[in-house]
Amino acid sequence: MTLIKSISGIRGTIGGEPGQALTPIDVVKFTAAYAATLPQRKSAPNGERYKIVVGKDARISGDMVEHLVVGTLVGCGIDVVKCGFASTPTTEMAVLFAEADGGIILTASHNPRQWNALKLLNDKGEFLTAAEGQAVLDLAEKEDFSFAEVDDLGTIEEEDFTDKHLDAVLALPAVDVEAVKAAHFTVVVDAVNSVGGIIMPRLLKRLGVKCIGLNCNPTGDFAHNPEPLPANLVDLCQTVVKEKADLGVSVDPDVDRLAFICENGEPFVEEYTLVSVADYLCERARKEGKPIATVSNLSSTRALRDVTEKHGGKYYAAAVGEVNVTTKMHEVNALIGGEGNEQPRP
């Protein structure tokens, strides 16, 4: 059994002994520590209770972990907005939509079904800074927190933010909805039986794209290893060719990572996904006379640097980790950022 604690959250396998895996005790302790450090990050709004958004992917342990997290937050006197099944980008955006003070995403990303995790967000829907994350870790270790009395317990409401997220994506100037509709594309989507099976068909429908679903039932019983690598996407490659589709798309369980399959069934090299998006956005920015800066971590291909400099922009490298990439993006006012083979969030 495994339990991994980091500044961006806590991750582990379900079952086992406390402190050695992601057990209910560890979930409660870590959630309570996150709640207790809220005042260090933001003053309570007008003396009212804090509000936290909670979203989850479809993995089998999700309901159990959600009950623990939501119950703990309510016990800490915090109001909770449950997003239910929601992609990681959706939950991040939901923090803004709900005007919340933070968020917790219940997902182990591309890890296998026995894993789950708590990813911690601030009031901007971004991961906590290194210092903020360390404060949560320290407090969880000390177990120096208390809970609210009965008259001060938090409340629970539920809202599906997926369509609001899609509205925001489709409203972006860089998304040419009419051009996509006019192309009459056919796309095969492999959602590995998680929340990608909810958001991806909705997105493609609104873009006028014919969507052929593969493993799109969000049961959490992953149809294959959920990491979207070529070795795990044989069925998707074959289906793209069989259906004469224009594109294949594979997403991981929480839809913050994807891989493309070309019309001939060959994988589009994953390291170039971010680079291709960056090339498009940098070209738009150059034509509009806007400053260009991009960020990725040190494990990325140098192609992003080359593309950025081709458009007259400046490339910056950050240490490995989403927290570090996001921090660097703010420092340099970056146009786009990512962790090499992971997509930026809309």
N, C-alpha and C positions, 0 to 999 in steps of 0.2 A: 504494500500500500504506500501511497505517496501523498505528501502535503508540501506544496511550494508556496512560500510567502514572498511577496515582492511589493515594491512601492505602488504597483498598479492594481494590486488585488491579491486574492488568495485562490489557489488552484490545487485540486487534488482528486484522487480516486474516491469513490463512494464506498463507505463501509470501513470497518477496522476500529482501531483504538484512537481516542482523542489525541491530537497532536501528531499522529502518524498518518492520517488520511483526512479527507473532508467529511468529518462526522457532524451530526447536529450540534454538538457542543462547540466545535470550531466555527461553524456558520454563525451561531448566536453570538459568540465572543467577538468575532471579527465585525459583525454588523453593529453590535453595541459600541465597539470602539470607533467605527466610522461615524455613528450618530453622535457620540460624545465629543468628537473633534469638530463637529459642524461650527460651533461658535468661533473656533480659531480661523475658519475660512470666511465666515460671513455672519454679520449680526442678524438676529432674528428679525423678520420683516414686520416692522411696526409693533413689536412686542408679541406678535402672533406665533403660532407653532410653525416649525419648519415643515417643508413639503419635499418629499423624495419620490422620484419615479422609479418603478421597478419593472423591468422587462426580461423576457427569457426566450431562449431557443427551445426547440421541441424535444430535447433529450429526455430520456425516461425519468431521470431523477429531478427534473425541473419542478414538478408540482411540490415535491417534498421540500426542496430547497427554498422555493418561493414562499411556502407557508411559514418556514422558519424565519426568513428574512423579513417578511411583512409583519409577522407577529412581534418580532423583536423591535422593529421600528415603531410600531404602535405602542409597545410597552415602554419605549423611550420617550413617548409623548410627541411623536412625529406623525403628521398626516401622510398617507401613502396614496399614490396614483398607480394602480396596477395596469400595465400595458398588455398583459397576457403574452401571447406569442408575438414577438417583435424582433426584427433584425437589430443587430448592434447599432447601425447607423440610425434606425428609427428611434431606438431608445435614447440615443444621444440627442436627436432632434426633439424628442418628446420633452426633455428637460426645458427646452426653450418654449415649446408650445404651451406647456402647463405652467410656465413661469415658476418652476420648481427651484429648490436650493441645492439640488444634486440628483444623482441617480445611481442605481446599482443594476448592472447587467448580469444576468445569470446564464453564463455560457462558458464552455471550455474551448470555444472556437473550433479549430480543426482536429482537436484531440478525440480519441475514440469514445464510445458510449459510456464507459465506466467512469469517465471524468466529468467534473463540473467545476465551476468557478464563480467568484464574485469579482466583477470589474467595477471600479469605483469612479464616479464622475463628479465634477464640480458643477456650479450653477450655470456654466456655459455649455454643459454637455460634453466637456473634455475630460480626459483623464487627469487625476490629481497630479500636482507637481511632485518631484522627488521628495522634497521636504514634507509636503502634506501627506504623502503616502507613508513616509517613515514615521510620522507622528501617529498614524493609525496603527502601524505595526507595533510601535513602542507601547501604546496604550493597551492594545490587545494582550501583549505579553504581561503587563502589570495587572490586567483585569481591574483597573481602577475606574469603574463607572457605576452608575446607579440608574434605577428605573423609575418611571413616573407613578404617582399614586393614582387611584382609580378614577378620580375626577379629572385627571390631566392626561388620560390616554389619548393617543392619536386616533384618526379616523381612516377609513378606506374607501376609495372610489375607483371605478374602473373606466378606462377609455382606450379605444383602439386608435392609434395615431398613424397607422400605415398610410391611409389616404392623404392625410395632411402632409406626411413626408413626401409622398409622390407628387402632390401639388407643388411643393417647394422645389423638387428636382426638375419638374417639367417647366417651371417658371424661370429657370436659370437661362440667361441670355445665350449661353454656349450650347444649349440643347435645342436643336432645330427639329421640333416635333413634326412640322409639315413635311420636311424633307424625308424624314423617316417613314411617315405614312405613305408618301408618294412612291417609295421604293418597294412596297409590298413584300417585305422580308418574311421568311419563315425561319424560326429559331427553335432549336431543341434545348430545353432547360433541364439539367440534372440538379435537383435540390436536395439530394441525399436524405429525403424524408424528414426535412426539418423546415424552418420558417421561410426558407427560400421558395418553398412550394406555395406560400401565401403571397409574398410581395412580388416575386418575379412575374408570374402570370398577369397580375393586376397592372404592373408597369408596362409590359409588352402589349396588353390589350389597349391601353390608353395611347400607345404609340402606333396603333394600327398594325401591329406585327402578329402574324399567326404563330401561336406558341404551342409546341408539342412538348408535353410534360413527361419527364422521366424521373421516377422517385419523388413525386411532388406531394405525397400524402404525409403531413407532418405528424407522424407517429413516434418519431424519435428512435425508431428501430432502423439505424443507418444501413442502407442497402450495400454499402461498401466502405472501405476506409475513407473517412470524410475529408481527408486532406486532398485538395484538388490538384493532384499530380498526374501526369500522363499514365502512369502504371495503374491508377485507380479509375481511369475514365475510358476504358475499352468499350463498354456498352454505349457510352455517349458518342464516341467516335464512329462506331458502326451505325448508330441510329441517324446521325447527321447524313451519312452517305446514303443509307437506305431511304430516308425521307426526302432526299435531294434538298436539304435545308441550306440556307445561306450561312448559318452560323450555329455553333454549339456553345452553350454557356454552362459552366459548372460553378456552383457556389458552395462554400463550406456551411456548417450548421447555423452560424449566426450571420451569414451574408456580409462579412467584412473582407472576404477574400474571394477571388474568382479566377477562373481560367477559361480561355477561349479555344474553340475547336474550329478550324477553317472548313470551308465547304467540301474539301477533299478528304476530310476525316483526320487530317494531321493537326496536332496541337500547335497553337500559336505560342511561341516560346514565352513562358510565364514572366520572365524578367523584363520583357518588352511591353507588357500590358500598361504599366504605369508610364513607360517612356512614350508610347503611342499617344496616350491621353495628354501627356505633357507637351508633345510636339504640336498637337492641335490647339491647346490652350495658349501656348507661348506664341504661336503664329497669330492668333486672334489679338493677343495683348500687344504684340509688335505693331500690327496694322493700326491699332487704336492708340498707339503711342504711350502705352502704359508700361511702368517698370516691371521687369521680369526677374523673379527669383524662384528657385526650386530647392527642395530639401529632400534628402533620403539618408538612410543610415549607411554605415561603413561597410555593410555586407552586400550592398547593391552593385549592379553592373555599372560601369563608367558611362554607359550609353546616355543616362539622364544628364550627366555633365555635358556631354558632347552636343546633345539636342538643345540644351539650355543656352550654351555658348553660341551655337549656330544662329540663334535668334537674338543674340546680343545681350543675353541675360547673365545672371550670376548664380552659380550652383554652390550649395553649402552642404557639407556632410555633418551628420549628427551621430552620436553614439547609438548603438542598437537599442531599440525599445520605442514604443509609441509615445510614451511620455517625453522622451528626449527629442523625437522628431517634432512633436507638437510645440514644445518649448522653443526649439530653434526656428520654426515657422513664424512664431510670434515675434521673435527677435529681429528677423530679416524681412518681415511682411511678405512672406512667400506666396507665390501664385498657386503652387501645388506642392504637396509633400506626400511621402509614403515610405513604407518599409520594404523597398525593393520589389517584392512580388505581391504586395498587398495594395489594393486600390485606395485612393483617398476617399474620405467620406463626403457626400454631397451636403 
